[in-house]
Amino acid sequence: MDDRTLHVILDGPHPGAVNMARDERLLDLWRPGRPPVLRLYRWQPYAVSYGFHQRLEDFDHEAIDRLGFELAQRPTGGRAILHAEELTYSVVGASPSELFGDTLHTCYMRINEALVAFLRELGCEVEISGGEDRSEMKQAVCFKSAGQHEIRVRGRKLVGSAQRRTEGRFLQHGSVLVGPAHADLLECLQPHRRGGMDRTRLLQLTTDLGQERGRPYGPAEYDELEQRLADAFARTLGLEPDVVSLDVIDAATG
């Protein structure tokens, strides 16, 4: 098998539970020695995802239903995210490995290289967060602060990611904000889990690609953004992109 290939899955929109199940399935199916996989996908309807350490009672389920959102648990840790106007990526590969390094840190930073290349091509002035204090780590809102390895523009968080590692392989998935709709997450949380945050303040702490460009991205532009992100991953990793379906990964494993 060609060891210079990046399998790319352009997966389109799915409900939240389906998206998380497909990421988890990729991790379960993938084995070291196979090409790494980049999956790009969207959310229909919009969905709140929460890390496996969070509790269902943190959320206002009536508000989530009223807004037409779904609620889905991630196979990774981290805090709650409303997946709305965003590019969502997941990467599955080997760690330790020459390509992604031996540790969670080196793996995050290798993937960050691709994300940073993509964002700089769009004109964003990117920086990597050095981390957050312990009080912020206990909050429920992912985009309230930037953890170690996470990407900011002019001090404002733009990308949130989480990783799971098992038996020599990893799954990392994350959200690149394209518009401001992520701030509606606060309506989906119980008041005591909002950390004293309101929508105005959350939008001051975050930015998005539309804001950085000076005008919003329309739905028809997401395909181009996904292609540019896939190209940035392939170039950064020094791999040839090969667009496949999840069924191809399944068949190769079987």
N, C-alpha and C positions, 0 to 999 in steps of 0.2 A: 504493500500500500504506500502511496506517495506521502512522505512525511513532511512535505512542504505545502500541504493543503489546509485551508480553513473552510470547514463546512458552514455555510450561511443558510439559516432558515428565516425567510421573510414570512412571518406567520399570520400577519393581519390581526383583526380584532377578535377577541373572545371574552366571555364572562370571566370574572375574577377567579373563581374556583378552578375553571378550566386552565387559565394561564398558569396558576401555581402548580396544578397537577402536571402540566406539560413540562415545566421546569424541573420538577421533582423526578419525572419520568426520564428526562434527559440525563440527570445525574445518576439515576439507577442503571440506565442502559449503557452508559459510556464506560469504556475500559481504556487504561493506558496503552499506548501503541497506536491508537486510532487518532485521526485528525481532531484538533479542538473544534468546538462548535460555538458559533455565535448565533443566537436567536434574537430577532427583533420583532416586537409585537405591540399590540394596542389593546385597549379595554373597551368593551361594549356590553353592557352599560359601564359607565365609570364605576370604580370600585375602591373601597378602603381596604388596604392590606395591613396586617399587623404581624409583628414578629412572634415567634413561638413562645417567648417569655411573657408576652402581654396577656391581659385577661379580657374576656368578653364583656365583663361588667364595666370596663373603662369607656364603653361606647354607648351612645344614645341611639338605640335600635329604631325607635320611632322616627327620629330625624333622618336616619339613613334611608328608611323606607319612603318617607315623604319626599326626599330629594331624588328618589329613583336610583340610588346607588346600591351596590352590593358590598358585602363584607367577606373577606377571604383571609385565611391564615397563610403566611409565607412559610416555606421550609427553612428559611434563614431567620436570624435574630433581627435586632433593630426595632425601630419604633414605627408608629402608624404613618401611613402615606395615603393620600387620596390620589389615585391614578386617574388623571383627567387629561389635561393638555400637556402631554409629555411624549418623549421617546423612551421606550423601555427596552433594555437590552438584558440578555443573560449570556454568560460564557461558561462553558464546561470544558475542562482540560485536566492535565496532570500537574500535580505539585506534591512532592518535589519533581522538578524537571528543568532542563536547560532553558526552555522557552519561558516558563513562568516563575522560576526560582524555587527555593526550598521552604519558604515561610509564608505565612499570611501576608506579612508586610511586603515582601518582594512580589508576590502575586498581585496584590492591590496596585502597587506602583507600576507594574508592567501593563496592566489594563488601563491605568490612568494615562500612560503614555499615549495610547490610542485615543482615549477620550479628549485629552488635551490637544492632540493634533487636529482632531475634528473641530473642536471649539475655536482653536486659533485660526483655522481656515475660514471660519465664519466671522472673524474679527474680534473675538472675545479676548480680554486680557485676563488670563487664567492664573490662579495660584492654588497650591495644595495646602489644605489645612493641617496644622500641627496637632490638632486635637481640641478637646473641650474639658471643662472641669467635671468632677463627679456629680455635682448637683444637676448639671444639664443632662448627663447621661441617664438620669432617672426619670426625665420627662417623657411624655407620651408622644410628642410631635416630632417627627423625624427632621423636618426642615427648619425647626427652630434654631438649631445650631449645627455646626460642622464638626464631625468627629475626625479623628486622625485619618489621613489619606484622602479626605473628601475634597471636592473641587469647588472653589469659589471664584467669583469675578468681582473685583473691587471690594473684597471683604464680604460679599453676599453669596449665600449658598446657591449653587446651580444644579449640582448633581448629588444624589444620595444613593449609596450602594450598601449591600450586605453580602456576606459570604458564608458558605457552609463547606466544610472539608471532611472527607471520609475516605479511608483506605486508598490513599495515593491519588485522589481526584478531588476536584472542587467544583462548586457552583457559585458563581457570583452574578447577581443581578442588580440592576439599578435603574434610576429614573433621571433623565435629563429634562429639566423643565422647559417647555416651549411656550406656555402661557401662564396666567396667574390663577387658574382655577383650583390649584392645589390648596389654596388658602381656605377653601370651603370645608376642609377637613375639620376645622374647629367646631363647626356646627354638628359634627358627627360624634364628638367626644362629650362625655359627662363634664359638667362645668369644673369639677374639682380636678380633672385631668388635663385642663388646658394650660396649666402652668402660669396663670395670670396673663395669658396671651390673648390679643384680639386680632382681627383680620388685618387691620392697618399695620400693626406692629410686625406681624408675620411677613407681610409683603415688603416691609422695610429691611428685613433680615435676609430676604431671598431675592433672586432675580430670575429672568427667563430669557430664552432666545429671542422672543418677540420684543421684549423690552430692550435688550442689547442691540437689536437691529433698528429699533425706533418705530416699528410697526408690527402688528401681529402676523403670525403665520396662519394661512388658511388651510383647511383640511386637505386641499389638493397638493399642498407643498410638503406634506409629511413623507410621501414616497421618495421625493428627492433627498430630504434630510436623512432618511433611513439608508439610502444608497450611499450617501457621502459618509455616513457613520460606518457602514460595512467596509467601504474602501479604506477608510482611515485605519480600521482594525487590521485589515489584510496587509497594508503597507508597513504599519508599525511592527507587526509580528514577522514580517518578511515571508508571508505565505500567499499562495494563490487562492482566491476565493472560488468556492464551488457551491452554487445555490442548490440546496437539496430540501427534501421534506423530512418531517420527523419520522415518517414511515421508513425512509431510507436508513436512518440511524437504527431504528428498531430491527429492520431486516438484517443489517450488517452484524448486529449483536447476536441475533438468533442463528 
